[in-house]
């Protein structure tokens, strides 16, 4: 398979295929076309002509790509269409291809429940697998049964012998809450998952350390999606009337919350500030643009592929943990609160004001 053949199958020019593979962020093609190109690459097992490329670049040769050097990718807690994990898989695929490997398949946790998919995975030979998102016990058992080399990438550290590539979502969450507090917000709500979720712990600790009010109705336990963010925000607005800021555990949840806030008559950011985590591309197309914590998604994928391939090539076994940095992206969805907030009429226990465990 050549670039020209991939281009013909995708219905684009060879130069477009080359830019999509080698120049991330160049916007050489639409998301739909990019997805089509990467799907063809996976299905055909394309690997670049590394000898020709290295001659052109006058660089040192890379490992021989003869044979089928392939890795797999499994999304433990989400769909393959999730923009956060889609960006990570793009970095994973690019780095794998650059190193002479293909990403043989990308399956979600729903796929793994299908016996036919399980059988296909067991029959498809790969050198190792990248796990995106934290696994439950069943997923861990499946991975250990079927793979010798496993690497995890995500925002939560996991208690495992796997190599781990993470971005510190605990500190990212504290940064988001602290930024809202710096703007003057004292009544800050949380929308997101609670169970074993480090972003919730970061919210809890930040609010506690800043001595801000914290009440049961400020915390809405919800799945991380636009639809669930919309419903969670509506539930929040119906029960808490003095909230002026929302910290959402990811951008999709925040985007849903923005829609709900507008429907409830809140102006953003004049009446309600909203901040998320991830910095997916859609953040720049909301009105106003969403303030968020930038997670280096593509770099997570690149580093995941680098370390997994190093394990495959060298046989190193000592578990490794790599943490990539995040940064606050200030946009238009956050501002100072509209008024000085009065204290709540009913204050719960100051030590544990929600009456629930953090």
Secondary structure as UniProt FT lines:
FT   HELIX           3..10
FT   HELIX           14..22
FT   TURN            24..25
FT   HELIX           31..44
FT   HELIX           50..57
FT   STRAND          70..75
FT   TURN            80..81
FT   HELIX           83..98
FT   TURN            99..100
FT   STRAND          102..108
FT   HELIX           109..112
FT   HELIX           115..123
FT   STRAND          128..132
FT   HELIX           137..146
FT   STRAND          150..154
FT   STRAND          163..167
FT   HELIX           169..183
FT   STRAND          188..192
FT   TURN            195..196
FT   HELIX           198..209
FT   TURN            210..211
FT   HELIX           216..218
FT   STRAND          219..221
FT   HELIX           226..239
FT   STRAND          245..248
FT   HELIX           251..263
FT   TURN            264..265
FT   TURN            268..271
FT   STRAND          273..278
FT   HELIX           281..285
FT   STRAND          291..295
FT   HELIX           297..314
FT   STRAND          321..324
FT   STRAND          326..329
FT   TURN            332..333
FT   TURN            351..354
//
